[in-house]
Amino acid sequence: MHFQLNKIFLILTTLMTFSIQRGLAQQPNIVLILADDCSSVDIGAYGSPDSRTPTLDRLAKEGILFNNAYQSTPVCSPTRQNLLTGLSPFRSGAYPNHTEVRDTVKSLPHYLKPLGYRVALSGKRHFGPSQNYPIEYLGKLKNDADFASVDTFLNTVSNERQPFCLLVWSNEPHSPWNMGDTTLFDKQQLTLPPIYPDLTVTRQDFRDYLAEINYLDGQVKRTLELLDKHNLSDNTIVIFASEQGNSFPFAKWTCYNLGLRSALIARWPEKIKPNSVSNALVEYSDLLPTFIDIAGGTPVSALDGSSIVPILTGEKDIHKQYTFGQMTTRGVINGSDYYPIRSVSNGRYRYIRNLAPEVSFRNAAINSAHFKEWIEDAKSNSETAKLVNKYLQRPAEELYDDQEDPYNQFNLIDRPELETVKDELAAELKEWMDYNGDQGIITELLALEHMPNKRSGYPVLIDTVLYASQESQGIHINAPVDGYYTFYIKGPGSISVDGQAVLVAADGVKDKDKRYAVIGLQKGIHTVSFANTQEDRITYSGPSTSLGTLQRNQINKKLKQKPVGEE
């Protein structure tokens, strides 16, 4: 009798195990292909007259194209971490570029692995720390996908009938634009965006950029071919996202429409109706909740997004009322010392707050060959001069009609008939900032503490009082504009400015340690004094002052060498 019961139990156990394995095998696979610095308008399916993207265009015809997909920030590292965590960059801690999330933050594999998924990535990462992202990496440590390793991975999961989430993350079309076949494009015949002056280097760079998008399209094609090769296409949702806009002016590093708007295309056989187009407002924060939903998991209330599966399947056509964006300029390559930007859109109107409009906006774009060409042309061309000035000098508030003016050329902030719209969006933006614990300029000035290669590891004083000019015994420096100035010291010691303590002595400071603090200074001459250190171990920077030593930037060392105003 016991033998018969044991036999029955064994049979039932075997059937249950087979049933579970069969169920897991039938869970949809997920493939997310991510570009790098690709403006949505520069893809054929999104209306580009010159781009050659046959694979992406076909993918859109076989699935759904989103017209109003946005990301939370127009730079790479926080965008990717927002996507993987489902959290706003401020809530995860990963809000500047080249950043990391807080130790307690969970990511994609923490949610999908318990549901039976194998989670892997091939290509560019740019997220951290690694322990927060236990993702299997395919291939060598490089930025572009290793398709031989992807092929092996797909062969394995296909044979083992294991559901998977595969991230194929490209490095294209990130500058320098040196990939792709430029002979496909006649630079003289290209239709330049209306916010670019028609100049030689600009045309050449735009051609090279389009060639790299064509190269990216080939990577998408290779991914789809491998899914077909291993008979995985029918049970796989493929999603393509273009990331932030390109690195020409008015896109990447900005909260304009081109900076935050993303291409988002999805194909899911038997689930998504071909040739679908959605005008629903969606964000990258929604992708992780969507993957959890597709995998059969339960919604996670702690995440900032929600599943867009009902949009994908056509059950709904409205997802949310607003999308939000932020740009932290502090810490970016060749960036302003600080320049925080916030943005909100209701799908038509985009409201932008520049929280430090007195500062000149700078980033890597202004060092590009094409922008230098713009600056030279601006000397004799008033229209180019307007573009250059619009990029470098921003008002405190901006309002654009994204539908009628997708390149955000015409600021409508002073239109009286839109005052109600402005007030509504401004209120929504403030509520969002409060929810995220975003303190505006203070959050910006603390950005370095969220960057592993720049954080000090010591308490950081942020004094936002703007102190008036004072002269006393010490080293005199000139603050060319009102603003916030960061003082750095290497090793032990203390710094005061106009008698205000900026960096105080701290226990345990090693000679190689670098500390910093921020103080607000009004325009004029200020006195710096220090103790237990040397002046060549002190540097400072500000809104119009590049990082430099006291030795280089001081006006004089003696109190009465020159009268104020004659420096």
MOTA-V530459 format. One record per residue. N is the residue number from 1. RES is the residue in one letter. PHI is phi in radians with two decimals (NA if undefined). PSI is psi in radians with two decimals (999 if undefined). Layout:
N_RES_PHI_PSI, N_RES_PHI_PSI
This chain:
1_M_NA_-0.82, 2_H_-1.07_-0.63, 3_F_-1.10_-0.77, 4_Q_-1.11_-0.72, 5_L_-1.12_-0.72, 6_N_-1.12_-0.67, 7_K_-1.15_-0.77, 8_I_-1.09_-0.75, 9_F_-1.07_-0.72, 10_L_-1.12_-0.72, 11_I_-1.12_-0.78, 12_L_-1.10_-0.74, 13_T_-1.08_-0.73, 14_T_-1.11_-0.74, 15_L_-1.13_-0.71, 16_M_-1.15_-0.73, 17_T_-1.10_-0.75, 18_F_-1.11_-0.70, 19_S_-1.12_-0.74, 20_I_-1.12_-0.78, 21_Q_-1.11_-0.69, 22_R_-1.15_-0.71, 23_G_-1.10_-0.74, 24_L_-1.11_-0.70, 25_A_-1.11_-0.49, 26_Q_-1.54_-0.12, 27_Q_-1.10_2.43, 28_P_-1.11_2.46, 29_N_-1.44_2.73, 30_I_-2.23_2.22, 31_V_-2.18_2.17, 32_L_-2.04_2.02, 33_I_-1.77_2.18, 34_L_-2.13_2.22, 35_A_-1.44_-3.04, 36_D_-2.47_1.86, 37_D_1.14_1.01, 38_C_-2.19_1.97, 39_S_-1.18_2.35, 40_S_-1.03_-0.63, 41_V_-1.19_-0.17, 42_D_-1.72_0.35, 43_I_-1.98_2.43, 44_G_-0.93_-0.80, 45_A_-1.11_-0.35, 46_Y_-1.72_0.21, 47_G_1.81_0.08, 48_S_-1.12_2.23, 49_P_-1.36_-0.25, 50_D_-2.05_-0.43, 51_S_-1.12_2.55, 52_R_-2.01_1.67, 53_T_-2.31_1.09, 54_P_-1.06_-0.61, 55_T_-1.24_-0.80, 56_L_-1.13_-0.65, 57_D_-1.12_-0.71, 58_R_-1.17_-0.71, 59_L_-1.03_-0.71, 60_A_-1.13_-0.68, 61_K_-1.20_-0.51, 62_E_-1.52_-0.09, 63_G_-2.55_-2.29, 64_I_-2.22_2.45, 65_L_-2.01_2.26, 66_F_-1.70_2.20, 67_N_-1.50_-0.36, 68_N_-2.27_0.99, 69_A_-1.75_2.33, 70_Y_-2.34_2.73, 71_Q_-1.95_2.95, 72_S_-1.49_-0.29, 73_T_-2.74_2.53, 74_P_-1.61_0.61, 75_V_-2.39_2.84, 76_C_-1.19_-1.06, 77_S_-1.04_-0.88, 78_P_-1.16_-0.53, 79_T_-1.10_-0.84, 80_R_-1.16_-0.61, 81_Q_-1.34_-0.55, 82_N_-1.09_-0.76, 83_L_-1.10_-0.76, 84_L_-1.37_-0.42, 85_T_-1.82_-0.36, 86_G_1.25_0.27, 87_L_-2.03_2.55, 88_S_-0.98_2.52, 89_P_-0.95_-0.61, 90_F_-1.21_-0.63, 91_R_-1.33_-0.55, 92_S_-1.45_-0.35, 93_G_1.66_-0.22, 94_A_-1.68_1.28, 95_Y_-1.91_-0.50, 96_P_-1.44_3.11, 97_N_-1.40_2.86, 98_H_0.94_0.96, 99_T_-2.17_3.11, 100_E_-2.46_2.66, 101_V_-1.41_2.91, 102_R_-1.20_2.77, 103_D_-1.04_-0.51, 104_T_-1.54_-0.05, 105_V_-1.36_2.34, 106_K_-1.64_2.79, 107_S_-2.39_-3.11, 108_L_-0.72_-0.92, 109_P_-1.11_-0.49, 110_H_-1.12_-0.46, 111_Y_-1.66_-0.60, 112_L_-1.57_-0.58, 113_K_-1.05_-0.73, 114_P_-1.12_-0.30, 115_L_-1.59_0.13, 116_G_1.68_0.12, 117_Y_-1.57_2.50, 118_R_-1.65_2.21, 119_V_-1.99_2.14, 120_A_-2.44_2.74, 121_L_-2.39_2.45, 122_S_-2.29_2.21, 123_G_2.11_-2.62, 124_K_-1.29_2.42, 125_R_-1.87_-1.42, 126_H_1.14_0.76, 127_F_-2.49_2.90, 128_G_3.13_3.02, 129_P_-1.29_2.84, 130_S_-1.06_-0.56, 131_Q_-1.19_-0.34, 132_N_-1.47_-0.15, 133_Y_-2.29_1.27, 134_P_-1.30_1.17, 135_I_-1.82_2.34, 136_E_-1.21_2.22, 137_Y_-1.76_2.27, 138_L_-1.78_2.15, 139_G_1.62_-2.97, 140_K_-1.31_2.82, 141_L_-1.33_1.58, 142_K_-2.57_3.06, 143_N_-1.47_-0.50, 144_D_-1.75_2.73, 145_A_-1.09_2.46, 146_D_-1.74_1.72, 147_F_-1.27_-0.38, 148_A_-1.15_-0.72, 149_S_-1.22_-0.62, 150_V_-1.11_-0.72, 151_D_-1.03_-0.81, 152_T_-1.10_-0.75, 153_F_-1.06_-0.82, 154_L_-1.17_-0.59, 155_N_-1.10_-0.75, 156_T_-1.15_-0.88, 157_V_-1.18_-0.52, 158_S_-1.18_-0.79, 159_N_-1.19_-0.61, 160_E_-1.55_-0.05, 161_R_0.91_0.76, 162_Q_-1.82_2.29, 163_P_-1.16_2.63, 164_F_-2.51_2.75, 165_C_-2.15_1.99, 166_L_-1.98_2.21, 167_L_-1.81_2.03, 168_V_-1.90_1.73, 169_W_-1.97_1.95, 170_S_-1.44_2.88, 171_N_-1.83_0.09, 172_E_-1.84_2.56, 173_P_-1.74_0.91, 174_H_-1.10_2.44, 175_S_-1.20_2.70, 176_P_-1.28_2.50, 177_W_-1.48_1.49, 178_N_-2.18_0.26, 179_M_-2.02_2.67, 180_G_1.71_2.96, 181_D_-1.75_1.79, 182_T_-1.24_-0.30, 183_T_-1.23_-0.18, 184_L_-1.26_-0.23, 185_F_-2.22_2.33, 186_D_-1.66_1.87, 187_K_-1.07_-0.46, 188_Q_-1.30_-0.35, 189_Q_-1.75_-0.05, 190_L_-1.19_2.55, 191_T_-1.60_1.84, 192_L_-1.31_2.54, 193_P_-1.01_2.60, 194_P_-1.14_-0.22, 195_I_-1.67_0.18, 196_Y_-1.94_2.30, 197_P_-1.22_2.57, 198_D_-1.46_1.56, 199_L_-2.26_2.82, 200_T_-1.07_-0.96, 201_V_-1.14_-0.64, 202_T_-1.07_-0.78, 203_R_-1.10_-0.73, 204_Q_-1.13_-0.78, 205_D_-1.14_-0.67, 206_F_-1.16_-0.65, 207_R_-1.09_-0.81, 208_D_-1.10_-0.66, 209_Y_-1.11_-0.77, 210_L_-1.13_-0.61, 211_A_-1.10_-0.64, 212_E_-1.28_-0.53, 213_I_-1.14_-0.66, 214_N_-1.11_-0.64, 215_Y_-1.12_-0.74, 216_L_-1.02_-0.75, 217_D_-1.02_-0.62, 218_G_-1.14_-0.59, 219_Q_-1.19_-0.68, 220_V_-1.08_-0.75, 221_K_-1.04_-0.77, 222_R_-1.11_-0.68, 223_T_-1.07_-0.81, 224_L_-1.14_-0.64, 225_E_-1.11_-0.68, 226_L_-1.21_-0.62, 227_L_-1.11_-0.74, 228_D_-1.11_-0.75, 229_K_-0.99_-0.65, 230_H_-1.78_0.30, 231_N_0.97_0.75, 232_L_-1.94_-0.15, 233_S_-1.09_-0.69, 234_D_-1.16_-0.46, 235_N_-1.97_0.48, 236_T_-2.26_2.26, 237_I_-1.56_2.19, 238_V_-1.91_2.20, 239_I_-2.13_2.32, 240_F_-2.01_2.32, 241_A_-2.29_2.49, 242_S_-1.68_-0.05, 243_E_1.14_-2.87, 244_Q_-1.22_3.04, 245_G_-1.16_3.02, 246_N_-1.20_3.05, 247_S_-1.64_0.31, 248_F_-1.28_2.85, 249_P_-1.03_2.66, 250_F_1.32_0.26, 251_A_-2.25_-1.81, 252_K_-0.90_2.58, 253_W_1.28_0.05, 254_T_-2.21_2.83, 255_C_-1.75_0.36, 256_Y_-1.24_2.95, 257_N_-0.97_-0.73, 258_L_-1.20_-0.42, 259_G_-1.36_-0.67, 260_L_-1.80_-0.40, 261_R_-1.31_2.35, 262_S_-2.14_2.50, 263_A_-1.18_2.42, 264_L_-2.51_2.01, 265_I_-2.25_2.39, 266_A_-2.39_2.43, 267_R_-2.18_2.25, 268_W_-2.58_1.64, 269_P_-0.91_2.37, 270_E_1.24_-0.07, 271_K_-1.99_-0.76, 272_I_-1.81_2.23, 273_K_-1.23_2.25, 274_P_-1.03_2.68, 275_N_1.07_0.51, 276_S_-1.47_2.57, 277_V_-2.32_2.31, 278_S_-2.09_2.36, 279_N_-1.79_0.18, 280_A_-1.12_2.50, 281_L_-1.37_2.09, 282_V_-2.36_2.78, 283_E_-2.30_2.84, 284_Y_-1.06_-0.47, 285_S_-1.07_-0.35, 286_D_-1.45_-0.22, 287_L_-1.25_-0.77, 288_L_-1.07_-0.84, 289_P_-1.01_-0.57, 290_T_-1.16_-0.76, 291_F_-1.11_-0.71, 292_I_-1.08_-0.73, 293_D_-1.10_-0.82, 294_I_-1.05_-0.67, 295_A_-1.33_-0.15, 296_G_1.68_0.19, 297_G_-1.44_3.03, 298_T_-1.66_2.63, 299_P_-1.02_2.53, 300_V_-1.90_1.89, 301_S_-1.16_-0.39, 302_A_-1.28_-0.24, 303_L_-1.41_2.74, 304_D_-1.52_-0.29, 305_G_-1.86_-3.10, 306_S_-2.54_2.77, 307_S_-1.09_2.39, 308_I_-1.78_0.26, 309_V_-0.95_-0.75, 310_P_-1.06_-0.50, 311_I_-1.30_-0.74, 312_L_-1.04_-0.71, 313_T_-1.56_-0.04, 314_G_1.48_0.12, 315_E_-1.24_-0.53, 316_K_-2.34_2.79, 317_D_-2.20_0.04, 318_I_-2.20_2.33, 319_H_-2.04_-0.89, 320_K_-2.61_2.92, 321_Q_-1.61_-0.50, 322_Y_-2.43_2.64, 323_T_-2.13_2.61, 324_F_-2.21_2.62, 325_G_-2.49_2.73, 326_Q_-2.53_2.57, 327_M_-2.24_2.14, 328_T_-1.82_1.90, 329_T_-1.45_-0.48, 330_R_-1.03_2.18, 331_G_1.69_-0.22, 332_V_-1.31_2.76, 333_I_-1.10_2.21, 334_N_1.03_0.45, 335_G_-1.53_2.89, 336_S_-1.01_2.70, 337_D_-1.03_-0.57, 338_Y_-2.81_2.53, 339_Y_-2.93_1.41, 340_P_-1.38_2.36, 341_I_-2.22_2.42, 342_R_-2.24_2.65, 343_S_-2.62_2.60, 344_V_-2.49_2.51, 345_S_-2.35_2.49, 346_N_-1.78_0.27, 347_G_1.76_-0.41, 348_R_-2.08_-1.01, 349_Y_-1.69_2.43, 350_R_-2.03_2.10, 351_Y_-1.85_2.29, 352_I_-2.17_2.33, 353_R_-1.94_2.08, 354_N_-1.70_1.91, 355_L_-1.41_-0.11, 356_A_-2.42_1.09, 357_P_-1.15_-0.29, 358_E_-1.30_-0.21, 359_V_-1.65_2.51, 360_S_-1.34_2.28, 361_F_-1.39_2.19, 362_R_-2.40_2.64, 363_N_-2.89_-2.96, 364_A_-1.10_-0.41, 365_A_-1.06_-0.58, 366_I_-1.30_-0.21, 367_N_-1.69_0.03, 368_S_-1.27_2.74, 369_A_-1.10_-0.64, 370_H_-1.26_-0.61, 371_F_-1.25_-0.62, 372_K_-1.08_-0.61, 373_E_-1.15_-0.67, 374_W_-1.08_-0.80, 375_I_-1.07_-0.73, 376_E_-1.14_-0.76, 377_D_-1.17_-0.54, 378_A_-1.10_-0.37, 379_K_-1.14_-0.44, 380_S_-2.20_-0.05, 381_N_-2.16_1.94, 382_S_-1.14_-0.56, 383_E_-1.21_-0.73, 384_T_-1.15_-0.66, 385_A_-1.06_-0.67, 386_K_-1.10_-0.74, 387_L_-1.11_-0.79, 388_V_-1.08_-0.80, 389_N_-1.14_-0.68, 390_K_-1.09_-0.60, 391_Y_-1.31_-0.69, 392_L_-1.53_-0.53, 393_Q_-2.15_2.02, 394_R_-1.98_2.55, 395_P_-1.31_2.97, 396_A_-1.14_-0.60, 397_E_-2.29_2.52, 398_E_-2.40_2.59, 399_L_-2.47_2.22, 400_Y_-2.30_2.66, 401_D_-1.68_1.72, 402_D_-1.09_-0.49, 403_Q_-1.33_-0.83, 404_E_-1.47_-0.39, 405_D_-2.38_1.19, 406_P_-1.11_-0.36, 407_Y_-1.61_0.06, 408_N_0.91_0.97, 409_Q_-1.53_-0.50, 410_F_-2.07_1.88, 411_N_-1.33_2.11, 412_L_-1.80_0.29, 413_I_-1.09_-0.46, 414_D_-1.67_0.09, 415_R_-1.27_2.04, 416_P_-1.08_-0.56, 417_E_-1.22_-0.22, 418_L_-1.88_0.19, 419_E_-1.08_-0.68, 420_T_-1.12_-0.71, 421_V_-1.08_-0.81, 422_K_-1.04_-0.81, 423_D_-1.11_-0.69, 424_E_-1.10_-0.82, 425_L_-1.18_-0.65, 426_A_-1.10_-0.69, 427_A_-1.16_-0.73, 428_E_-1.12_-0.68, 429_L_-1.15_-0.75, 430_K_-1.08_-0.75, 431_E_-1.07_-0.72, 432_W_-1.14_-0.75, 433_M_-1.08_-0.74, 434_D_-1.09_-0.75, 435_Y_-1.05_-0.65, 436_N_-1.51_-0.04, 437_G_1.21_0.46, 438_D_-1.47_1.99, 439_Q_-1.70_0.35, 440_G_1.16_-2.02, 441_I_-1.10_-0.62, 442_I_-1.16_-0.74, 443_T_-1.04_-0.72, 444_E_-1.08_-0.81, 445_L_-1.20_-0.36, 446_L_-1.61_0.09, 447_A_-1.02_-0.61, 448_L_-1.06_-0.46, 449_E_-1.25_-0.16, 450_H_-1.85_0.20, 451_M_-2.07_2.01, 452_P_-1.03_-0.48, 453_N_-1.57_-0.03, 454_K_-2.21_-0.31, 455_R_-1.14_2.58, 456_S_-1.54_-0.57, 457_G_1.46_0.05, 458_Y_-2.08_2.78, 459_P_-0.99_2.45, 460_V_-1.98_2.09, 461_L_-1.46_2.24, 462_I_-2.10_1.84, 463_D_-1.89_1.84, 464_T_-1.60_0.06, 465_V_-1.16_2.33, 466_L_-1.57_1.82, 467_Y_-1.43_2.40, 468_A_-1.24_2.73, 469_S_-1.03_2.38, 470_Q_-2.47_2.49, 471_E_-2.09_2.23, 472_S_-2.61_-2.99, 473_Q_-1.17_2.24, 474_G_2.62_-2.79, 475_I_-1.67_2.31, 476_H_-1.75_2.31, 477_I_-2.17_2.75, 478_N_-1.85_2.18, 479_A_-1.65_1.86, 480_P_-1.21_-0.40, 481_V_-2.50_2.80, 482_D_-1.08_2.49, 483_G_2.86_-2.89, 484_Y_-1.92_2.21, 485_Y_-2.01_2.31, 486_T_-1.77_2.19, 487_F_-1.91_2.28, 488_Y_-2.00_2.52, 489_I_-2.37_2.37, 490_K_-1.74_2.08, 491_G_1.56_-2.94, 492_P_-1.25_2.97, 493_G_2.21_3.11, 494_S_-2.47_2.71, 495_I_-2.33_2.42, 496_S_-2.24_2.59, 497_V_-2.18_2.14, 498_D_0.93_0.62, 499_G_1.44_-0.08, 500_Q_-1.58_2.22, 501_A_-1.16_2.21, 502_V_-1.88_-1.02, 503_L_-2.07_2.14, 504_V_-1.78_2.80, 505_A_-1.11_2.47, 506_A_-2.34_2.57, 507_D_-1.26_2.54, 508_G_1.35_0.17, 509_V_-1.29_2.18, 510_K_-1.54_2.80, 511_D_-1.09_-0.49, 512_K_-1.56_-0.19, 513_D_-1.19_2.49, 514_K_-2.05_2.12, 515_R_-2.02_2.81, 516_Y_-2.66_2.85, 517_A_-2.70_2.87, 518_V_-2.18_2.38, 519_I_-2.35_2.49, 520_G_-1.49_2.31, 521_L_-2.28_2.38, 522_Q_-1.36_2.79, 523_K_-0.98_2.36, 524_G_2.41_-2.90, 525_I_-1.58_2.33, 526_H_-2.28_2.66, 527_T_-1.87_2.21, 528_V_-1.88_2.28, 529_S_-2.25_2.72, 530_F_-2.62_2.85, 531_A_-2.49_2.59, 532_N_1.02_0.56, 533_T_-2.76_3.10, 534_Q_-2.01_2.71, 535_E_-1.13_-0.46, 536_D_-1.32_-0.05, 537_R_-1.76_0.14, 538_I_-2.05_2.31, 539_T_-2.27_2.85, 540_Y_-2.67_2.79, 541_S_-2.57_2.89, 542_G_-2.77_-3.00, 543_P_-1.07_-0.52, 544_S_-2.25_0.38, 545_T_-2.23_2.03, 546_S_-1.22_2.76, 547_L_-1.00_2.19, 548_G_-2.72_2.95, 549_T_-1.50_2.77, 550_L_-1.04_-0.65, 551_Q_-1.05_-0.66, 552_R_-1.42_-0.65, 553_N_-1.70_-0.14, 554_Q_-1.15_2.68, 555_I_-1.57_-0.81, 556_N_-2.78_2.91, 557_K_-1.82_-0.28, 558_K_-1.93_2.53, 559_L_-1.00_-0.71, 560_K_-2.04_0.56, 561_Q_-1.19_-0.70, 562_K_-2.46_2.48, 563_P_-1.16_2.65, 564_V_-1.05_2.37, 565_G_1.67_-0.13, 566_E_-1.98_0.36, 567_E_-1.26_999
